[in-house]
Amino acid sequence: MATAAPAAAPAAGTAAPAAPRKASKLPLILGLVLGLVGAGGGYYVMTSGMLGGGGAAADAMAGDHAADPHAAGPAIAPVAYVVLDPLVVTLPRSSGRQYLRFVAQLEVPPDQLESVEAIRPRIVDVMNGYLRAIAPEDFEDQYVLDRLRAQLLRRVQVVAGEGRVRDLLVQEFLLN
């Protein structure tokens, strides 16, 4: 019968392969501690009022509002409104025509109401001309109303003169 040869023992000069080293958790722990210290420092800075985010000034303001819940906010300047006639503009379209119905009001200082009322036909003319010049594909942009409002307000302010028109309030903007 054959006998199994004993397994070869490692030679005296060589060592057995070492187990792989475990990754150190020191960077993870250090990052966690620094994150907590940073969060605590940020909380302290904001609540102490160093950056104006809280502290005594914020407490004083909160106390003022708590004392009188019906206190009025900042004073609102007196205003008057000039109602503009509704505009219906025909827009060119390759498959037919499309209409835009636009209704707006002008916010003016009360002392300028009569002077702006006097030039209302000129204002309507400028608005009508601008609205007719817009390409139909421009109406597909989601910010079209913001752009139109800004452009029309600027044109109305140029026609009316400096300081006569404060804002353009869009009442109706309908495409059909």
C-alpha positions as CSV (number, residue, x, y, z in Angstrom):
1,M,0.0,0.0,0.0
2,A,1.2,3.4,-0.8
3,T,1.5,5.9,1.9
4,A,0.8,9.6,1.3
5,A,3.8,11.8,1.4
6,P,3.6,14.4,4.1
7,A,2.8,17.9,2.9
8,A,5.9,20.0,2.4
9,A,6.5,22.3,5.3
10,P,7.6,25.9,4.5
11,A,11.2,26.4,4.4
12,A,12.8,27.9,7.4
13,G,13.7,31.1,5.6
14,T,10.2,31.9,4.1
15,A,7.2,33.1,6.0
16,A,3.6,32.1,5.5
17,P,1.6,34.7,3.4
18,A,0.1,37.3,5.8
19,A,-3.6,38.0,5.9
20,P,-4.6,41.2,4.0
21,R,-4.5,44.4,6.1
22,K,-7.8,45.9,7.2
23,A,-8.5,49.4,6.0
24,S,-8.1,51.9,8.7
25,K,-11.3,53.6,10.0
26,L,-9.3,56.7,11.1
27,P,-10.3,58.9,8.1
28,L,-13.9,58.0,8.5
29,I,-13.9,58.9,12.2
30,L,-11.9,62.0,11.6
31,G,-14.3,63.2,8.9
32,L,-17.3,62.5,11.1
33,V,-15.8,64.5,14.0
34,L,-14.8,67.4,11.8
35,G,-18.3,67.5,10.2
36,L,-20.0,67.6,13.7
37,V,-17.6,70.4,14.8
38,G,-18.3,72.4,11.6
39,A,-22.1,72.0,12.0
40,G,-21.9,73.1,15.6
41,G,-19.8,76.1,14.7
42,G,-22.2,77.1,12.0
43,Y,-25.1,76.8,14.3
44,Y,-23.3,79.0,16.9
45,V,-22.4,81.7,14.3
46,M,-26.0,81.9,13.0
47,T,-27.7,82.0,16.4
48,S,-25.2,84.4,18.0
49,G,-25.9,87.0,15.3
50,M,-22.4,87.2,13.9
51,L,-23.7,87.0,10.3
52,G,-27.1,88.7,11.0
53,G,-29.0,85.4,10.9
54,G,-30.3,85.5,14.5
55,G,-29.3,86.6,17.9
56,A,-30.5,89.7,19.7
57,A,-31.5,91.6,16.6
58,A,-33.7,88.8,15.4
59,D,-35.2,88.3,18.8
60,A,-36.0,92.0,19.0
61,M,-37.7,91.9,15.6
62,A,-39.7,88.8,16.5
63,G,-40.8,90.5,19.8
64,D,-42.1,93.5,17.8
65,H,-44.2,91.3,15.6
66,A,-45.5,89.2,18.5
67,A,-46.6,92.3,20.4
68,D,-48.8,93.6,17.6
69,P,-49.9,90.9,15.1
70,H,-51.9,93.5,13.1
71,A,-49.1,95.9,12.7
72,A,-48.8,97.3,9.2
73,G,-45.8,96.6,7.0
74,P,-43.9,99.2,5.2
75,A,-45.9,102.2,3.9
76,I,-47.2,101.7,0.4
77,A,-46.8,104.6,-1.9
78,P,-50.1,106.0,-3.3
79,V,-50.8,104.8,-6.8
80,A,-53.3,105.3,-9.6
81,Y,-54.1,103.0,-12.5
82,V,-54.7,103.8,-16.2
83,V,-56.9,101.2,-17.8
84,L,-55.8,100.4,-21.3
85,D,-58.3,99.2,-24.0
86,P,-58.1,95.5,-24.8
87,L,-55.8,94.7,-27.7
88,V,-56.6,91.9,-30.1
89,V,-53.6,91.2,-32.4
90,T,-53.7,88.8,-35.4
91,L,-50.5,86.7,-35.5
92,P,-49.3,85.2,-38.8
93,R,-49.4,81.5,-38.9
94,S,-48.6,79.1,-41.7
95,S,-51.6,76.9,-41.1
96,G,-54.0,79.8,-40.5
97,R,-54.3,82.8,-38.1
98,Q,-53.9,83.0,-34.4
99,Y,-55.2,85.8,-32.2
100,L,-53.7,87.3,-29.1
101,R,-56.0,89.1,-26.7
102,F,-54.0,91.4,-24.3
103,V,-55.5,93.5,-21.5
104,A,-53.3,95.6,-19.2
105,Q,-53.2,98.5,-16.8
106,L,-50.5,101.0,-16.1
107,E,-49.5,101.8,-12.5
108,V,-48.7,105.5,-12.3
109,P,-48.1,108.1,-9.5
110,P,-51.4,109.9,-8.7
111,D,-50.0,113.3,-9.8
112,Q,-49.2,111.8,-13.2
113,L,-52.6,110.2,-13.9
114,E,-53.9,113.0,-16.2
115,S,-50.7,113.3,-18.2
116,V,-50.6,109.6,-18.9
117,E,-54.3,109.4,-19.7
118,A,-53.7,112.2,-22.3
119,I,-51.2,110.0,-24.2
120,R,-53.0,106.7,-23.9
121,P,-53.6,106.4,-27.7
122,R,-49.9,106.7,-28.3
123,I,-49.2,104.1,-25.6
124,V,-51.7,101.7,-27.2
125,D,-50.1,102.3,-30.6
126,V,-46.6,101.4,-29.3
127,M,-47.9,98.3,-27.6
128,N,-49.9,97.2,-30.6
129,G,-46.9,97.6,-32.9
130,Y,-44.6,95.6,-30.6
131,L,-47.1,92.8,-30.2
132,R,-47.6,92.5,-33.9
133,A,-43.9,92.2,-34.5
134,I,-43.4,89.1,-32.3
135,A,-42.8,85.9,-34.1
136,P,-45.4,83.2,-33.4
137,E,-42.7,80.7,-32.2
138,D,-41.7,83.1,-29.5
139,F,-45.0,82.5,-27.8
140,E,-44.0,78.9,-27.1
141,D,-41.3,80.0,-24.7
142,Q,-42.3,79.6,-21.0
143,Y,-41.0,83.0,-20.1
144,V,-42.8,84.8,-22.9
145,L,-45.1,86.8,-20.5
146,D,-42.1,88.0,-18.4
147,R,-40.2,89.1,-21.6
148,L,-43.3,90.8,-23.1
149,R,-44.1,92.6,-19.9
150,A,-40.5,94.0,-19.5
151,Q,-40.3,95.0,-23.2
152,L,-43.7,96.7,-23.2
153,L,-43.0,98.5,-19.9
154,R,-39.8,99.9,-21.3
155,R,-41.4,101.1,-24.4
156,V,-44.3,102.7,-22.5
157,Q,-41.8,104.4,-20.2
158,V,-40.0,105.9,-23.1
159,V,-43.2,107.2,-24.7
160,A,-44.6,108.5,-21.4
161,G,-41.4,110.1,-20.1
162,E,-39.2,109.6,-17.1
163,G,-41.0,108.8,-13.8
164,R,-44.6,108.7,-15.2
165,V,-45.2,105.0,-15.4
166,R,-44.1,102.7,-12.6
167,D,-45.3,99.3,-13.8
168,L,-47.3,97.4,-16.4
169,L,-49.9,95.0,-14.9
170,V,-51.1,92.3,-17.3
171,Q,-54.7,91.5,-16.7
172,E,-55.3,89.1,-19.6
173,F,-53.0,87.3,-22.0
174,L,-54.9,84.8,-24.2
175,L,-53.8,83.1,-27.4
176,N,-56.5,81.3,-29.5
